[in-house]
Amino acid sequence: MAGGRRARVKTSGPTAAAADGLGTDKLYFKIGEVAAIVGVEPHVLRFWEGEFRGLRPSKSRSGQRVYRRRDVELILKIRHLLDVERLTIAGARQRLGEAAAETPPAPAMAAYVAQQSGARLGRAIAELRALVDRPMDPALDADPLGAIVGSGGAQGLLDANEAATGSRQPLLGRPPRGRR
């Protein structure tokens, strides 16, 4: 890659949530959320900001700290170094400077991951409930395969959904895929 930069692969949905163990695909977090993920009080995060150069969350217009995903990953590494490897702040700072990529992160707090998983499950249940509660479509309910083929396949169903809703709102909450 040019300039030493690594290409980032954008992921979303459950795969992104599972990839780093945060249980969510959010890109930005408030200090209270980060405190819940890491399992420390917000004042500890503010203290760590002064001790670790790489930890510099941006601030919103209202002055509230906004942490990016990579900030949360760094904080989890700091927690691992301090709590699991029992290093001092100076030792953790030195270790991060030497081999930040090799330092494993501490796992996100189970309560936070469970809360995020429960929220995703609740959304999926609501989508299923809406699907079950929808008015019956005799053509679709009597012969689903025939209705799909008759409407032009899966793309035809997506186009019909778009025409009915006026937007490219995905069916069952799935992200729309690009046309090939």
VOPAGU-2260 file (C-alpha; in pm, 1 decimal, decimal comma):
REM VOPAGU-2260
SITE   aa  ch    i         X         Y         Z
SITE  MET   A    0       0,0       0,0       0,0
SITE  ALA   A    1     125,4     348,2     -78,5
SITE  GLY   A    2     249,1     563,6     205,9
SITE  GLY   A    3     249,6     276,4     453,5
SITE  ARG   A    4    -124,3     289,8     500,9
SITE  ARG   A    5    -326,9     -23,8     539,2
SITE  ALA   A    6    -649,8     -67,6     350,2
SITE  ARG   A    7    -951,0     -88,6     578,5
SITE  VAL   A    8   -1226,1    -330,4     502,7
SITE  LYS   A    9   -1562,1    -186,8     596,3
SITE  THR   A   10   -1779,1    -437,6     772,7
SITE  SER   A   11   -2118,6    -398,7     927,3
SITE  GLY   A   12   -2379,7    -603,6    1102,8
SITE  PRO   A   13   -2319,5    -909,7    1316,1
SITE  THR   A   14   -1984,8    -991,5    1153,1
SITE  ALA   A   15   -1836,3    -657,2    1253,6
SITE  ALA   A   16   -1981,0    -693,7    1601,5
SITE  ALA   A   17   -1825,6   -1037,2    1637,5
SITE  ALA   A   18   -1494,6    -938,3    1477,6
SITE  ASP   A   19   -1368,4    -731,8    1769,1
SITE  GLY   A   20   -1593,1    -862,5    2044,9
SITE  LEU   A   21   -1762,5    -528,8    2118,0
SITE  GLY   A   22   -2106,9    -663,1    2036,7
SITE  THR   A   23   -2195,1    -362,3    1824,6
SITE  ASP   A   24   -2108,4    -220,0    1485,5
SITE  LYS   A   25   -2107,3     140,8    1609,1
SITE  LEU   A   26   -1816,5     356,5    1497,4
SITE  TYR   A   27   -1832,7     624,0    1770,2
SITE  PHE   A   28   -1893,6     596,0    2143,6
SITE  LYS   A   29   -1959,7     833,0    2433,8
SITE  ILE   A   30   -1746,1     809,6    2746,1
SITE  GLY   A   31   -2018,2     626,4    2942,4
SITE  GLU   A   32   -2045,1     360,8    2672,3
SITE  VAL   A   33   -1668,1     313,3    2665,1
SITE  ALA   A   34   -1662,8     287,8    3044,2
SITE  ALA   A   35   -1928,7      12,9    3022,0
SITE  ILE   A   36   -1736,4    -171,5    2749,9
SITE  VAL   A   37   -1404,6    -158,8    2934,0
SITE  GLY   A   38   -1538,8    -198,1    3287,7
SITE  VAL   A   39   -1385,1     113,5    3441,0
SITE  GLU   A   40   -1525,9     443,3    3563,2
SITE  PRO   A   41   -1524,0     744,0    3325,8
SITE  HIS   A   42   -1269,2     926,7    3544,6
SITE  VAL   A   43   -1023,5     641,0    3480,0
SITE  LEU   A   44   -1061,4     693,8    3104,6
SITE  ARG   A   45    -995,3    1066,5    3146,9
SITE  PHE   A   46    -685,2     984,5    3353,6
SITE  TRP   A   47    -559,3     740,8    3089,1
SITE  GLU   A   48    -596,1    1014,4    2824,8
SITE  GLY   A   49    -329,5    1212,6    3007,4
SITE  GLU   A   50    -100,4     912,2    3043,5
SITE  PHE   A   51    -116,0     756,8    2694,8
SITE  ARG   A   52     -35,4     976,5    2392,9
SITE  GLY   A   53    -228,8     760,0    2144,2
SITE  LEU   A   54    -551,8     805,1    2336,8
SITE  ARG   A   55    -700,3    1134,1    2221,6
SITE  PRO   A   56   -1076,8    1119,4    2170,4
SITE  SER   A   57   -1228,9    1400,8    1972,1
SITE  LYS   A   58   -1492,7    1625,3    2123,2
SITE  SER   A   59   -1842,3    1698,6    1999,0
SITE  ARG   A   60   -1975,9    2051,7    1959,0
SITE  SER   A   61   -2109,0    2030,6    2311,8
SITE  GLY   A   62   -1763,5    1933,0    2441,0
SITE  GLN   A   63   -1847,8    1569,1    2509,6
SITE  ARG   A   64   -1575,1    1313,3    2439,9
SITE  VAL   A   65   -1633,9    1098,2    2131,4
SITE  TYR   A   66   -1426,8     780,0    2109,8
SITE  ARG   A   67   -1366,9     600,0    1780,8
SITE  ARG   A   68   -1355,2     221,6    1754,8
SITE  ARG   A   69    -975,5     227,2    1742,3
SITE  ASP   A   70    -973,3     434,0    2064,1
SITE  VAL   A   71   -1183,7     164,5    2232,6
SITE  GLU   A   72    -948,6    -105,2    2101,3
SITE  LEU   A   73    -650,0      86,0    2243,7
SITE  ILE   A   74    -825,6     126,3    2578,7
SITE  LEU   A   75    -892,9    -248,7    2588,3
SITE  LYS   A   76    -521,1    -309,1    2523,5
SITE  ILE   A   77    -432,5     -69,0    2804,9
SITE  ARG   A   78    -670,2    -250,4    3037,5
SITE  HIS   A   79    -512,0    -584,2    2943,0
SITE  LEU   A   80    -163,1    -451,9    3015,5
SITE  LEU   A   81    -265,8    -301,7    3349,9
SITE  ASP   A   82    -505,2    -568,0    3480,0
SITE  VAL   A   83    -385,8    -895,1    3325,4
SITE  GLU   A   84     -12,3    -838,5    3282,3
SITE  ARG   A   85      -6,2    -620,9    3598,3
SITE  LEU   A   86     220,5    -355,8    3444,2
SITE  THR   A   87     253,2      -5,2    3580,5
SITE  ILE   A   88     132,4     291,3    3373,8
SITE  ALA   A   89     493,0     352,7    3264,6
SITE  GLY   A   90     537,9     -15,2    3175,7
SITE  ALA   A   91     213,8     -20,2    2976,5
SITE  ARG   A   92     314,8     299,8    2796,4
SITE  GLN   A   93     651,4     145,6    2707,5
SITE  ARG   A   94     494,4    -182,5    2590,7
SITE  LEU   A   95     247,2       0,9    2368,4
SITE  GLY   A   96     533,2     200,0    2218,7
SITE  GLU   A   97     734,2    -113,3    2146,5
SITE  ALA   A   98     474,1    -350,2    2006,4
SITE  ALA   A   99     124,9    -206,8    2007,6
SITE  ALA   A  100       7,9    -447,1    1736,1
SITE  GLU   A  101     118,0    -749,3    1938,9
SITE  THR   A  102     -61,4    -646,5    2257,1
SITE  PRO   A  103    -387,7    -836,0    2291,0
SITE  PRO   A  104    -691,9    -638,1    2400,6
SITE  ALA   A  105    -885,0    -726,1    2711,8
SITE  PRO   A  106   -1229,4    -865,0    2632,1
SITE  ALA   A  107   -1520,6    -623,8    2634,5
SITE  MET   A  108   -1737,4    -648,3    2944,0
SITE  ALA   A  109   -1986,5    -932,5    2909,6
SITE  ALA   A  110   -2275,3    -717,3    3032,8
SITE  TYR   A  111   -2221,5    -463,1    2754,5
SITE  VAL   A  112   -2190,1    -732,5    2485,8
SITE  ALA   A  113   -2504,6    -904,2    2617,1
SITE  GLN   A  114   -2693,8    -573,7    2612,6
SITE  GLN   A  115   -2595,5    -511,4    2249,8
SITE  SER   A  116   -2682,4    -868,6    2153,6
SITE  GLY   A  117   -3020,7    -834,1    2324,0
SITE  ALA   A  118   -3090,1    -513,7    2131,7
SITE  ARG   A  119   -3010,2    -687,2    1799,4
SITE  LEU   A  120   -3229,3    -980,9    1900,7
SITE  GLY   A  121   -3515,2    -744,3    1987,5
SITE  ARG   A  122   -3492,8    -580,0    1644,9
SITE  ALA   A  123   -3493,5    -921,1    1473,7
SITE  ILE   A  124   -3800,0   -1030,0    1674,1
SITE  ALA   A  125   -3980,2    -707,4    1581,2
SITE  GLU   A  126   -3903,1    -767,9    1213,0
SITE  LEU   A  127   -4032,0   -1125,7    1236,2
SITE  ARG   A  128   -4342,8   -1010,2    1421,4
SITE  ALA   A  129   -4410,9    -752,3    1148,6
SITE  LEU   A  130   -4366,1   -1021,7     886,0
SITE  VAL   A  131   -4610,4   -1254,3    1063,0
SITE  ASP   A  132   -4862,0    -974,9    1129,6
SITE  ARG   A  133   -4860,5    -847,4     771,6
SITE  PRO   A  134   -5179,5    -878,2     569,5
SITE  MET   A  135   -5198,7   -1204,3     381,0
SITE  ASP   A  136   -5101,6   -1197,5      17,0
SITE  PRO   A  137   -5294,9   -1487,8    -141,2
SITE  ALA   A  138   -5050,3   -1525,1    -430,2
SITE  LEU   A  139   -4744,3   -1528,8    -208,1
SITE  ASP   A  140   -4890,8   -1739,5      73,4
SITE  ALA   A  141   -5048,4   -2001,8    -154,4
SITE  ASP   A  142   -4744,9   -2057,1    -378,3
SITE  PRO   A  143   -4438,0   -1867,2    -252,1
SITE  LEU   A  144   -4203,1   -1997,2    -520,5
SITE  GLY   A  145   -4452,4   -1919,4    -795,8
SITE  ALA   A  146   -4503,6   -1567,5    -658,0
SITE  ILE   A  147   -4128,3   -1503,8    -645,7
SITE  VAL   A  148   -4071,6   -1634,4    -997,4
SITE  GLY   A  149   -4376,4   -1445,0   -1123,9
SITE  SER   A  150   -4250,4   -1118,8    -977,1
SITE  GLY   A  151   -3914,8   -1146,2   -1151,1
SITE  GLY   A  152   -3720,0   -1328,6    -882,6
SITE  ALA   A  153   -3558,4   -1182,1    -575,6
SITE  GLN   A  154   -3469,1    -859,8    -757,8
SITE  GLY   A  155   -3833,8    -823,9    -862,0
SITE  LEU   A  156   -3942,4    -852,5    -498,7
SITE  LEU   A  157   -3686,4    -588,0    -399,3
SITE  ASP   A  158   -3808,1    -357,5    -676,0
SITE  ALA   A  159   -4171,6    -413,3    -573,0
SITE  ASN   A  160   -4078,8    -335,6    -212,1
SITE  GLU   A  161   -3904,3     -17,5    -324,5
SITE  ALA   A  162   -4207,7      86,8    -528,3
SITE  ALA   A  163   -4441,1      18,9    -235,1
SITE  THR   A  164   -4232,4     197,0      28,6
SITE  GLY   A  165   -4083,5     470,0    -186,7
SITE  SER   A  166   -3734,4     395,2     -58,5
SITE  ARG   A  167   -3465,9     132,7     -86,9
SITE  GLN   A  168   -3556,3      10,0     262,5
SITE  PRO   A  169   -3415,1    -342,3     289,6
SITE  LEU   A  170   -3639,6    -641,3     347,9
SITE  LEU   A  171   -3594,1    -792,4     694,7
SITE  GLY   A  172   -3331,5    -532,0     783,0
SITE  ARG   A  173   -3063,9    -666,1     552,6
SITE  PRO   A  174   -2836,2    -408,9     390,7
SITE  PRO   A  175   -2898,6    -358,6      18,5
SITE  ARG   A  176   -2645,6    -526,1    -208,9
SITE  GLY   A  177   -2493,8    -360,2    -511,7
SITE  ARG   A  178   -2613,2    -468,9    -851,7
SITE  ARG   A  179   -2369,8    -670,8   -1056,6
